[in-house]
Amino acid sequence: MFLSVILSGLRRWLRARETARQLNTLSDRELSDIGIARHDIAQVTRQGR
């Protein structure tokens, strides 16, 4: 059980990191089109929206 909690957290962190990496490749205009400001990327990826 303890290991599954750790692995689940690691998977969430890796997904958030990859999402942030992909969002950072977008232009400010593209981010605006999907309703995200560049300074909000970290928060958005942590919340999993």
PDB file of N, CA, C and O in Angstrom:
ATOM      1  N   MET A   1       0.830  -1.192   0.000  1.00  0.00           N
ATOM      2  CA  MET A   1       0.000   0.000   0.000  1.00  0.00           C
ATOM      3  C   MET A   1       0.875   1.256   0.000  1.00  0.00           C
ATOM      4  O   MET A   1       0.635   2.175  -0.783  1.00  0.00           O
ATOM      5  N   PHE A   2       1.869   1.301   0.855  1.00  0.00           N
ATOM      6  CA  PHE A   2       2.738   2.465   0.930  1.00  0.00           C
ATOM      7  C   PHE A   2       3.434   2.708  -0.405  1.00  0.00           C
ATOM      8  O   PHE A   2       3.554   3.847  -0.856  1.00  0.00           O
ATOM      9  N   LEU A   3       3.892   1.623  -1.031  1.00  0.00           N
ATOM     10  CA  LEU A   3       4.571   1.744  -2.316  1.00  0.00           C
ATOM     11  C   LEU A   3       3.615   2.251  -3.395  1.00  0.00           C
ATOM     12  O   LEU A   3       4.011   3.052  -4.242  1.00  0.00           O
ATOM     13  N   SER A   4       2.374   1.798  -3.375  1.00  0.00           N
ATOM     14  CA  SER A   4       1.414   2.258  -4.393  1.00  0.00           C
ATOM     15  C   SER A   4       1.119   3.747  -4.231  1.00  0.00           C
ATOM     16  O   SER A   4       0.902   4.440  -5.225  1.00  0.00           O
ATOM     17  N   VAL A   5       1.107   4.242  -3.014  1.00  0.00           N
ATOM     18  CA  VAL A   5       0.897   5.677  -2.774  1.00  0.00           C
ATOM     19  C   VAL A   5       2.070   6.475  -3.346  1.00  0.00           C
ATOM     20  O   VAL A   5       1.878   7.512  -3.981  1.00  0.00           O
ATOM     21  N   ILE A   6       3.265   5.984  -3.117  1.00  0.00           N
ATOM     22  CA  ILE A   6       4.461   6.661  -3.633  1.00  0.00           C
ATOM     23  C   ILE A   6       4.463   6.636  -5.165  1.00  0.00           C
ATOM     24  O   ILE A   6       4.729   7.657  -5.800  1.00  0.00           O
ATOM     25  N   LEU A   7       4.172   5.484  -5.753  1.00  0.00           N
ATOM     26  CA  LEU A   7       4.153   5.382  -7.209  1.00  0.00           C
ATOM     27  C   LEU A   7       3.059   6.247  -7.826  1.00  0.00           C
ATOM     28  O   LEU A   7       3.259   6.847  -8.882  1.00  0.00           O
ATOM     29  N   SER A   8       1.928   6.307  -7.181  1.00  0.00           N
ATOM     30  CA  SER A   8       0.840   7.152  -7.670  1.00  0.00           C
ATOM     31  C   SER A   8       1.257   8.629  -7.650  1.00  0.00           C
ATOM     32  O   SER A   8       0.998   9.362  -8.604  1.00  0.00           O
ATOM     33  N   GLY A   9       1.885   9.046  -6.588  1.00  0.00           N
ATOM     34  CA  GLY A   9       2.371  10.426  -6.491  1.00  0.00           C
ATOM     35  C   GLY A   9       3.428  10.720  -7.537  1.00  0.00           C
ATOM     36  O   GLY A   9       3.450  11.805  -8.119  1.00  0.00           O
ATOM     37  N   LEU A  10       4.303   9.755  -7.779  1.00  0.00           N
ATOM     38  CA  LEU A  10       5.341   9.928  -8.790  1.00  0.00           C
ATOM     39  C   LEU A  10       4.724  10.056 -10.184  1.00  0.00           C
ATOM     40  O   LEU A  10       5.158  10.888 -10.982  1.00  0.00           O
ATOM     41  N   ARG A  11       3.716   9.237 -10.477  1.00  0.00           N
ATOM     42  CA  ARG A  11       3.046   9.323 -11.782  1.00  0.00           C
ATOM     43  C   ARG A  11       2.372  10.678 -11.964  1.00  0.00           C
ATOM     44  O   ARG A  11       2.451  11.275 -13.038  1.00  0.00           O
ATOM     45  N   ARG A  12       1.708  11.162 -10.917  1.00  0.00           N
ATOM     46  CA  ARG A  12       1.059  12.478 -10.982  1.00  0.00           C
ATOM     47  C   ARG A  12       2.081  13.572 -11.245  1.00  0.00           C
ATOM     48  O   ARG A  12       1.854  14.459 -12.068  1.00  0.00           O
ATOM     49  N   TRP A  13       3.211  13.505 -10.542  1.00  0.00           N
ATOM     50  CA  TRP A  13       4.258  14.503 -10.694  1.00  0.00           C
ATOM     51  C   TRP A  13       4.831  14.473 -12.119  1.00  0.00           C
ATOM     52  O   TRP A  13       5.045  15.519 -12.731  1.00  0.00           O
ATOM     53  N   LEU A  14       5.075  13.260 -12.637  1.00  0.00           N
ATOM     54  CA  LEU A  14       5.607  13.142 -14.000  1.00  0.00           C
ATOM     55  C   LEU A  14       4.624  13.674 -15.036  1.00  0.00           C
ATOM     56  O   LEU A  14       5.024  14.331 -15.996  1.00  0.00           O
ATOM     57  N   ARG A  15       3.324  13.386 -14.838  1.00  0.00           N
ATOM     58  CA  ARG A  15       2.308  13.906 -15.769  1.00  0.00           C
ATOM     59  C   ARG A  15       2.270  15.428 -15.723  1.00  0.00           C
ATOM     60  O   ARG A  15       2.202  16.077 -16.766  1.00  0.00           O
ATOM     61  N   ALA A  16       2.312  16.002 -14.528  1.00  0.00           N
ATOM     62  CA  ALA A  16       2.277  17.460 -14.378  1.00  0.00           C
ATOM     63  C   ALA A  16       3.510  18.089 -15.021  1.00  0.00           C
ATOM     64  O   ALA A  16       3.413  19.130 -15.670  1.00  0.00           O
ATOM     65  N   ARG A  17       4.651  17.467 -14.844  1.00  0.00           N
ATOM     66  CA  ARG A  17       5.888  17.990 -15.421  1.00  0.00           C
ATOM     67  C   ARG A  17       5.834  17.967 -16.946  1.00  0.00           C
ATOM     68  O   ARG A  17       6.242  18.926 -17.601  1.00  0.00           O
ATOM     69  N   GLU A  18       5.330  16.874 -17.508  1.00  0.00           N
ATOM     70  CA  GLU A  18       5.217  16.769 -18.967  1.00  0.00           C
ATOM     71  C   GLU A  18       4.194  17.772 -19.508  1.00  0.00           C
ATOM     72  O   GLU A  18       4.412  18.383 -20.554  1.00  0.00           O
ATOM     73  N   THR A  19       3.095  17.935 -18.801  1.00  0.00           N
ATOM     74  CA  THR A  19       2.081  18.908 -19.220  1.00  0.00           C
ATOM     75  C   THR A  19       2.660  20.320 -19.200  1.00  0.00           C
ATOM     76  O   THR A  19       2.443  21.096 -20.130  1.00  0.00           O
ATOM     77  N   ALA A  20       3.393  20.648 -18.149  1.00  0.00           N
ATOM     78  CA  ALA A  20       4.016  21.974 -18.052  1.00  0.00           C
ATOM     79  C   ALA A  20       5.017  22.169 -19.185  1.00  0.00           C
ATOM     80  O   ALA A  20       5.088  23.251 -19.767  1.00  0.00           O
ATOM     81  N   ARG A  21       5.791  21.132 -19.503  1.00  0.00           N
ATOM     82  CA  ARG A  21       6.763  21.227 -20.591  1.00  0.00           C
ATOM     83  C   ARG A  21       6.051  21.508 -21.912  1.00  0.00           C
ATOM     84  O   ARG A  21       6.489  22.355 -22.691  1.00  0.00           O
ATOM     85  N   GLN A  22       4.959  20.800 -22.159  1.00  0.00           N
ATOM     86  CA  GLN A  22       4.219  21.003 -23.402  1.00  0.00           C
ATOM     87  C   GLN A  22       3.571  22.384 -23.454  1.00  0.00           C
ATOM     88  O   GLN A  22       3.600  23.041 -24.495  1.00  0.00           O
ATOM     89  N   LEU A  23       2.990  22.825 -22.349  1.00  0.00           N
ATOM     90  CA  LEU A  23       2.369  24.154 -22.335  1.00  0.00           C
ATOM     91  C   LEU A  23       3.400  25.253 -22.546  1.00  0.00           C
ATOM     92  O   LEU A  23       3.107  26.268 -23.179  1.00  0.00           O
ATOM     93  N   ASN A  24       4.601  25.058 -22.020  1.00  0.00           N
ATOM     94  CA  ASN A  24       5.651  26.065 -22.190  1.00  0.00           C
ATOM     95  C   ASN A  24       6.132  26.181 -23.623  1.00  0.00           C
ATOM     96  O   ASN A  24       6.773  27.171 -23.974  1.00  0.00           O
ATOM     97  N   THR A  25       5.839  25.191 -24.464  1.00  0.00           N
ATOM     98  CA  THR A  25       6.236  25.288 -25.873  1.00  0.00           C
ATOM     99  C   THR A  25       5.246  26.115 -26.677  1.00  0.00           C
ATOM    100  O   THR A  25       5.554  26.517 -27.799  1.00  0.00           O
ATOM    101  N   LEU A  26       4.068  26.379 -26.132  1.00  0.00           N
ATOM    102  CA  LEU A  26       3.050  27.152 -26.837  1.00  0.00           C
ATOM    103  C   LEU A  26       3.363  28.642 -26.774  1.00  0.00           C
ATOM    104  O   LEU A  26       4.032  29.111 -25.853  1.00  0.00           O
ATOM    105  N   SER A  27       2.879  29.364 -27.748  1.00  0.00           N
ATOM    106  CA  SER A  27       3.032  30.817 -27.750  1.00  0.00           C
ATOM    107  C   SER A  27       2.031  31.426 -26.757  1.00  0.00           C
ATOM    108  O   SER A  27       1.088  30.763 -26.327  1.00  0.00           O
ATOM    109  N   ASP A  28       2.249  32.681 -26.409  1.00  0.00           N
ATOM    110  CA  ASP A  28       1.316  33.366 -25.510  1.00  0.00           C
ATOM    111  C   ASP A  28      -0.079  33.429 -26.125  1.00  0.00           C
ATOM    112  O   ASP A  28      -1.079  33.346 -25.412  1.00  0.00           O
ATOM    113  N   ARG A  29      -0.146  33.572 -27.418  1.00  0.00           N
ATOM    114  CA  ARG A  29      -1.439  33.613 -28.116  1.00  0.00           C
ATOM    115  C   ARG A  29      -2.166  32.272 -28.007  1.00  0.00           C
ATOM    116  O   ARG A  29      -3.369  32.235 -27.749  1.00  0.00           O
ATOM    117  N   GLU A  30      -1.439  31.179 -28.201  1.00  0.00           N
ATOM    118  CA  GLU A  30      -2.041  29.854 -28.091  1.00  0.00           C
ATOM    119  C   GLU A  30      -2.505  29.576 -26.666  1.00  0.00           C
ATOM    120  O   GLU A  30      -3.573  29.002 -26.453  1.00  0.00           O
ATOM    121  N   LEU A  31      -1.703  29.985 -25.701  1.00  0.00           N
ATOM    122  CA  LEU A  31      -2.106  29.819 -24.300  1.00  0.00           C
ATOM    123  C   LEU A  31      -3.367  30.631 -24.007  1.00  0.00           C
ATOM    124  O   LEU A  31      -4.275  30.158 -23.324  1.00  0.00           O
ATOM    125  N   SER A  32      -3.413  31.842 -24.523  1.00  0.00           N
ATOM    126  CA  SER A  32      -4.583  32.686 -24.326  1.00  0.00           C
ATOM    127  C   SER A  32      -5.830  32.047 -24.923  1.00  0.00           C
ATOM    128  O   SER A  32      -6.916  32.136 -24.352  1.00  0.00           O
ATOM    129  N   ASP A  33      -5.669  31.404 -26.072  1.00  0.00           N
ATOM    130  CA  ASP A  33      -6.795  30.745 -26.730  1.00  0.00           C
ATOM    131  C   ASP A  33      -7.401  29.643 -25.867  1.00  0.00           C
ATOM    132  O   ASP A  33      -8.602  29.384 -25.943  1.00  0.00           O
ATOM    133  N   ILE A  34      -6.577  28.996 -25.048  1.00  0.00           N
ATOM    134  CA  ILE A  34      -7.102  27.937 -24.178  1.00  0.00           C
ATOM    135  C   ILE A  34      -7.347  28.427 -22.752  1.00  0.00           C
ATOM    136  O   ILE A  34      -7.672  27.644 -21.859  1.00  0.00           O
ATOM    137  N   GLY A  35      -7.186  29.734 -22.556  1.00  0.00           N
ATOM    138  CA  GLY A  35      -7.542  30.334 -21.271  1.00  0.00           C
ATOM    139  C   GLY A  35      -6.500  30.216 -20.180  1.00  0.00           C
ATOM    140  O   GLY A  35      -6.836  30.195 -18.995  1.00  0.00           O
ATOM    141  N   ILE A  36      -5.238  30.138 -20.569  1.00  0.00           N
ATOM    142  CA  ILE A  36      -4.150  30.023 -19.590  1.00  0.00           C
ATOM    143  C   ILE A  36      -3.137  31.128 -19.852  1.00  0.00           C
ATOM    144  O   ILE A  36      -2.757  31.367 -20.998  1.00  0.00           O
ATOM    145  N   ALA A  37      -2.703  31.794 -18.802  1.00  0.00           N
ATOM    146  CA  ALA A  37      -1.608  32.761 -18.918  1.00  0.00           C
ATOM    147  C   ALA A  37      -0.308  32.018 -18.595  1.00  0.00           C
ATOM    148  O   ALA A  37      -0.305  31.062 -17.819  1.00  0.00           O
ATOM    149  N   ARG A  38       0.777  32.463 -19.193  1.00  0.00           N
ATOM    150  CA  ARG A  38       2.054  31.780 -18.993  1.00  0.00           C
ATOM    151  C   ARG A  38       2.417  31.658 -17.518  1.00  0.00           C
ATOM    152  O   ARG A  38       2.953  30.633 -17.096  1.00  0.00           O
ATOM    153  N   HIS A  39       2.132  32.692 -16.732  1.00  0.00           N
ATOM    154  CA  HIS A  39       2.494  32.636 -15.313  1.00  0.00           C
ATOM    155  C   HIS A  39       1.592  31.691 -14.514  1.00  0.00           C
ATOM    156  O   HIS A  39       1.864  31.429 -13.343  1.00  0.00           O
ATOM    157  N   ASP A  40       0.532  31.182 -15.126  1.00  0.00           N
ATOM    158  CA  ASP A  40      -0.364  30.245 -14.449  1.00  0.00           C
ATOM    159  C   ASP A  40      -0.065  28.779 -14.744  1.00  0.00           C
ATOM    160  O   ASP A  40      -0.722  27.899 -14.188  1.00  0.00           O
ATOM    161  N   ILE A  41       0.900  28.500 -15.596  1.00  0.00           N
ATOM    162  CA  ILE A  41       1.170  27.123 -16.015  1.00  0.00           C
ATOM    163  C   ILE A  41       1.458  26.205 -14.817  1.00  0.00           C
ATOM    164  O   ILE A  41       0.887  25.119 -14.719  1.00  0.00           O
ATOM    165  N   ALA A  42       2.334  26.633 -13.915  1.00  0.00           N
ATOM    166  CA  ALA A  42       2.685  25.781 -12.771  1.00  0.00           C
ATOM    167  C   ALA A  42       1.462  25.465 -11.922  1.00  0.00           C
ATOM    168  O   ALA A  42       1.277  24.327 -11.490  1.00  0.00           O
ATOM    169  N   GLN A  43       0.637  26.464 -11.685  1.00  0.00           N
ATOM    170  CA  GLN A  43      -0.569  26.255 -10.871  1.00  0.00           C
ATOM    171  C   GLN A  43      -1.555  25.335 -11.575  1.00  0.00           C
ATOM    172  O   GLN A  43      -2.137  24.448 -10.950  1.00  0.00           O
ATOM    173  N   VAL A  44      -1.742  25.542 -12.863  1.00  0.00           N
ATOM    174  CA  VAL A  44      -2.682  24.731 -13.632  1.00  0.00           C
ATOM    175  C   VAL A  44      -2.241  23.269 -13.630  1.00  0.00           C
ATOM    176  O   VAL A  44      -3.067  22.373 -13.460  1.00  0.00           O
ATOM    177  N   THR A  45      -0.954  23.024 -13.817  1.00  0.00           N
ATOM    178  CA  THR A  45      -0.488  21.640 -13.856  1.00  0.00           C
ATOM    179  C   THR A  45      -0.554  20.978 -12.487  1.00  0.00           C
ATOM    180  O   THR A  45      -0.803  19.776 -12.403  1.00  0.00           O
ATOM    181  N   ARG A  46      -0.338  21.727 -11.420  1.00  0.00           N
ATOM    182  CA  ARG A  46      -0.453  21.157 -10.073  1.00  0.00           C
ATOM    183  C   ARG A  46      -1.894  20.784  -9.759  1.00  0.00           C
ATOM    184  O   ARG A  46      -2.148  19.775  -9.101  1.00  0.00           O
ATOM    185  N   GLN A  47      -2.840  21.598 -10.229  1.00  0.00           N
ATOM    186  CA  GLN A  47      -4.255  21.353  -9.937  1.00  0.00           C
ATOM    187  C   GLN A  47      -4.839  20.293 -10.852  1.00  0.00           C
ATOM    188  O   GLN A  47      -5.910  19.758 -10.567  1.00  0.00           O
ATOM    189  N   GLY A  48      -4.165  19.981 -11.932  1.00  0.00           N
ATOM    190  CA  GLY A  48      -4.641  18.949 -12.843  1.00  0.00           C
ATOM    191  C   GLY A  48      -5.859  19.325 -13.641  1.00  0.00           C
ATOM    192  O   GLY A  48      -6.663  18.457 -13.978  1.00  0.00           O
ATOM    193  N   ARG A  49      -6.019  20.577 -13.952  1.00  0.00           N
ATOM    194  CA  ARG A  49      -7.163  21.017 -14.754  1.00  0.00           C
ATOM    195  C   ARG A  49      -7.052  20.530 -16.165  1.00  0.00           C
ATOM    196  O   ARG A  49      -7.928  20.805 -16.984  1.00  0.00           O
TER     197      ARG A  49
END
